């Protein structure tokens, strides 16, 4: 059952807790709500997840629906066991900090392999990309937040705070490097440029 403790399982169960849906409708809702910004989805992963949840009796087929000339679509609903897992997943993911081994933090651990100039330049580049992400998300929230309960936008709000904090930190570290932050001796040819 631990194999079902994933962000995608959480997304599917949450959507079905709202109301019965067919997989394509779930996929559209995930895109419209930008859940795919925080849940990894590829190709048929949504359909695979629904299949696993059905085999575990966490969701069940309610019937089929057809809209116009479109093919029939299987509609699913959440079971009581599915609701219990939904609550369990939310409680687990909200309360238990997990080290997810982020790539950026791993790169920071090895930053001294670069010279200070290259390190400062790359940190500024990351800060610029985060500023672009911040602006894009701010536009999206402004366009879609009218009449939407704040609770629906909490992940975007959290990510914005996280981005803002990271931008401030990156700017500060790059500035500290420029002003002579202590640095280990490195090969002077380590300028971070690709040959």
N, C-alpha and C positions, 0 to 999 in steps of 0.2 A: 504494500500500500504506500510505502515511502516514495516509490517511483512516481506516484501521482502528486506529490507535494511540490508542484511547480507553479510558476507564475501563469503559465498558459491554462493549467487546470483552474486556477483561481479566476481567471478571466471568463472561462466558459461557464463555470458554476455561478458566478455573479450575474452574468447575462441571463442564464436560465432561471435564476432565483427571481429576476424581475418579471419574466413571463416566458412561456414556451416559444421556441424559435427554431428555424432550420439553420443549418451551418452557414449558408451564404448570407443570411440575415445577420448572424453573429459576426461574420467577417466584415460586413459593412459597418456594423456598430463599433467594432474594434478600431476600424480606420477612422470613422467619424469622431470617436472619442479620443483618438490619438493614443489608445492603449498600446498600439504597436511601437510607440516610442519607448515603452518600458517593459514590453514583453516580446521576446524573440519569437518571430513567426516566419517560417519559410514554407514555400510550396504547399504541400498537403498536411502540414503539421497540425492545423486546426482539426481537420478531418480525422487524423490519427489520434489526436487527444480525445475527441468525442468517442471514437471507437473504444479506446482504453477505458474511458469513464462508463460507457455502456456495459462493457464486459465486467466491470467492477460493481455494476448495479447502482451507480451514483447518478446516472441519467437513464431515461428510457424513452423509447419511441412513443410518441403520442398519436401519430398518424402521418398522412401525407397531405400536401397542399399543392395546388397548381394555380399559377397566375397567368391567365391568357394562354399563349402558345408555348410558354416556358415549360421545361420538363418538371415532372413531379418532384417535390422536395420533401424529405423526411423531417418532420417537426419533432423536436426533443423537449422533454421537461425534466426538471431536477427531481430526484427522489428524496425521501427523508434522510437517507444515508448521505446523499449528496449535500443536503443542507448542513448536516452535522460536520462533514468534511470542510465545507465552505467556512464555517465558523472556526474550526480547528486551524485551517490554513491562515485565516486572517489573524487569529490570536498569535499563532507561531511567528508569522512574518512581521507583525507589528511590534512584538515584544522581545524577540530574540535577535540581538545583533549578530550578524554572520560576517566573517571575513571572506569576501568574495574574490580576493586576490586581483584587484584591478590592475590593468596593464600600466596605467599612468604611475601608480605608486611603485610598481616594480621598476619602471624606468627611473623614477626619482632615486631609488636605492643605488642606481648605477650612474647617476648624473656626473659624478666626478671623472668618469672615463672620458668625458668631453673637456675641452678647455672652457674656461669661464665665459669667453665671448660667445662661443657656439651655444653653450647652455642658456645664457641669457636670451640669445636670439630665438632659440626654439621655445623657451617658456613664453616669450612675447607672442610668438606665432600661435601657440595654444590659447593664450588669453584672447587674441583677436578672433579666433574661431569660436570660442565660447561667447564672446560678445555678439557674434552673428547669430548663434543659436538662441541667445537670450532675446535678441530683437525679434527673431522669427516666432518664438514662443509667445512673446508679449503681443505681437500682432494677432496670432491665432486666438489667444485668450480674449483679446479685445473684440474680435469678430464674433466669437461664439459664446461669450459669457452672459449676454443679455438674457435675463430670465432664467438662467441656469443656477441651481443651488450651488453654493460655494463648495459643498462636500464633493461634488462631481469634479471639481477642478483642483483638488488638493495635491494630486501628484504633480501637476504643472506648477503649482505654487511652490511646492517643495523643491522641484528641480530648479526653478528660478532662484530661490534662495541659495541653493547649493552652487549654482553657476556664479552668482554674484560673489559669494565667499571665495570661490576658487579664483575668480578673476582678480580680486583684491590681493589674495595671497601670491598669485603669480607675479603681479605687478610689483609687489613688495620684494619678493625674492630676486627678480630681475634687477631691480634698483639696488638691492644690497650687493649683488654680484658686481654691478657697474662701479660701486663704491668700495670695492676691494674685499669682499667677503673672503675669508680664509678658504683656501683651495689646495688640495693635495697636488704634488707635482705630477704632471701628465706629459705624455709625449707631445712636443710642440706641434706636431703635424696633425693632432686630433682636433681639427677645427669643425668637425661635424659635417663637412661637405662630402658628397659622394663623388668618387672619381669618374 
